[in-house]
Amino acid sequence: MPTPTLSQRGLNSPPSPIRSLAAKAQGAVDRGVNVLFMNIGQPDIATPREMIDAYHAWDEQVLAYAPSDGYREYREQLAGYYNNLLRESGNSVTADDIMVTVGGSEALLFTFAAVTDPGDSILVIEPFYTNYAGYANMLGLGVDAVTTTPEDGYDIDLAKVEAAITPSTRAMVIPSPGNPTGVVLSEEQLDGLAELCRTHGLFYISDEVYREFVYDMPEGTLAPSILSRPGTEDLAIVIDSVSKRYSACGARIGCLVTRNTNLRQAALHFGQARLSPATVDQYAAMGALKTPHSYFKDVVEEYTARRNVLVEGLNSIGITCAKPKGAFYIAVALPVEDAEAFSEWMVEEFTLDNDSLCVAPLNGFYHTPGLGRNEIRMAYVLEQDKLKRCVQILEAALEAWKKK
């Protein structure tokens, strides 16, 4: 009898470099090692009380399906949040422009599926959030990559973006603030990228889950949204999530926002196939929207301080890096040839007074083979004293690695 075979897409799906060391790090924990985790963007900031209280207040007799596009009450409240964001631009959205998803990840998957066919490609700026490539592979898509480097602060060159567009490119997907680089796009850059999309008939998928986390700017400054830019009604799709904004990664509530009615309808068809987003978590997300401004003020101040501690610490041990402008990640080049091998060794074999460090090798954040081999991503989601300890561990590990 013939043996069933797996799809090549499944077999060749890229592993997550963010979680690739999880098993090795857990092995170290099981051996009694104190591992400091900087590989995953899991904030340690307390989830807003308004969200937690909403969970406690939920009291229904039946835990029922939600509508496939999410509760209208929640979508109306989300529209209010976005319209407050957009008020100075004169643009607006309605509840009917929003679809609630199972985290921002499902919003990405549905959007990719709605704007491409197998054999098409998406354009990314490398290094990039690895799920972009994972979902592209799942859907049989190619990836067109524009390379940025630590030397230029991972800045985006519009001419290079246009040169990377191919006949199969259907959309560009760019986060701002960026993961893993912390780059924040200006309004002028957004306008330039949107113009490229109009010229070449592309969709602009804007991953904005770190919108509130912008540093060295006046209090209350948010990263500019593609929704605020003129002439983007048909081409712009925003990917969003409660995960980072409210330190609620386990809630798994996200959304996609688009004023393109045909695109939203296509995404809704996918949503109907998976039935519905989570019920109780949507009520909790409604509670989260009541979070006071003071919460974000404190969070931004804390992340700014953490970023400064980490950057200054890295610079003090000879690792040159600029201060990220947003999100809570930093991508840095190490004085090693193979950052992946170094990172694995660090969690498997190295300790400093029984402390070790887990980071994310950056080669998996690149599409172009061979790039990022000496780079890592560090998530500054730990308290400041712990970040100082992370730098001490990294310095000692690099010294020990040189002697191997």
Residue, then its C-alpha position, 0 to 999 in steps of 0.5 A: m500500500p502507498t505511504p502518505t507523504l507530507s507536503q513540501r511546504g510543511l516539511n520546508s516551513p521555516p522554524s521560528p528563530i524566536r522559539s528555536l532555543a526554547a527546548k534547550a533553554q528549558g533543559a538548562v532550567d530543568r538542570g537548575v540554571n537561572v536562564l534570563f529570557m530575552n528571546i521572546g517578546q513576552p512583556d513582564i509589564a502588568t496587564p491593565r486592571e481594566m482588562i483583568d476586571a473584565y475577565h472577572a466580571w464575565d458571567e454568562q450561562v453559556l459560553a457561545y460562539a461570537p460572530s465570525d468578524g467579532y462582536r459589533e460592540y467591540r468593533e464599534q469601540l475599536a473604531g472609536y480608538y482608531n478615529n481618535l488616532l486619526r482625528e488630525s488626518g481627517n480620515s476615519v474608519t467604521a466598525d464595518d472596516i474592522m475584523v476581529t481575529v485570533g491574535g495579530s497572527e491570524a490577521l496576517l494570515f487572512t490578509f496574505a490569503a486575501v490579497t495573493d494567490p499561490g505563486d505570488s510574492i510579498l515584499v518584506i524589509e529584512p530583518f523582518y518578523t519571522n511569521y511573515a515568511g512562515y505564512a508566506n510558505m504556508l500559502g505557497l508564496g514567494v518572498d521579495a526582500v529589501t536588505t537593511t543593515p546595522e551599519d545604516g541603522y536598518d533604515i529603509d531606502l525607497a529606491k531599493v524597495e522599488a528595485a525589489i518589486t517583481p512581477s509576482t509581488r502583490a503586497m508589501v508588509i512592513p511593521s512600524p515600530g519594527n520587529p526586530t529593529g525598533v525602526v519607526l517610519s515617518e509620515e514621509q516614508l509611509d507616503g513614499l511607500a504608499e506611492l510605490c504601492r499605487t504605482h505598482g498596484l500593490f497592497y500595503i500591509s502595515d503591522e502596527v502592534y507596537r504603535e504606542f511604544v515610541y521613544d524620545m518623542p513628546e509624551g503621548t506620541l504614537a507611531p504614524s499609521i498608514l490609515s492616516r495617509p491620504g489616498t490609501e483607502d483601497l490599498a492599506i491594511v492594518i494588522d493590530s493586536v492587544s498582545k503587546r499594547y496591553s501586555a496580554c499576549g495570551a488573550r489572542i485577540g487581534c484585528l485587521v482594519t481595511r476600508n477596502t470592502n472587497l478585501r474585508q469580505a474575502a478575509l471574512h470568508f476565511g473567518q467564517a471557515r474558522l467560525s469565530p474569535a474567542t468570546v470572553d477575550q473580546y469582552a476583556a479587550m473591550g475592558a482594555l480599551k478603557t485603560p487610562h493614558s497614565y498606564f501607557k505613559d508609565v510603560v513608555e517611560e519604563y521601556t525607555a529606561r530599559r532600552n537605555v540601560l541595555v544600549e549603554g551596557l552593550n556599548s560599554i562591552g564594545i558592542t556598538c548599537a544605536k538606540p531603537k526608536g520604538a517597540f522593545y527589541i534591539a538587533v545587534a551584531l556580535p563579534v562572533e562568526d556564528a551567532e546561532a551556534f554561540s546562542e545555543w552554546m550559551v544556553e546549553e553549556f555556559t553559566l555565570d554564577n549559575d546564570s545564563l542568557c537566551v536570545a534569538p539568533l537573527n539569521g532566521f529573520y533574514h530571507t537572503p541566505g548568509l545574512g544575519r549570521n553574526e546578529i541577535r535580537m534581544a527583547y528588553v522585556l526584563e527589569q532594569d537590574k536583570l538587563k544589566r545582568c544580561v549584559q554581564i552574562l553576554e560579556a562573560a560568554l563572549e570572552a569564554w567563546k573566544k577561548k574555545 
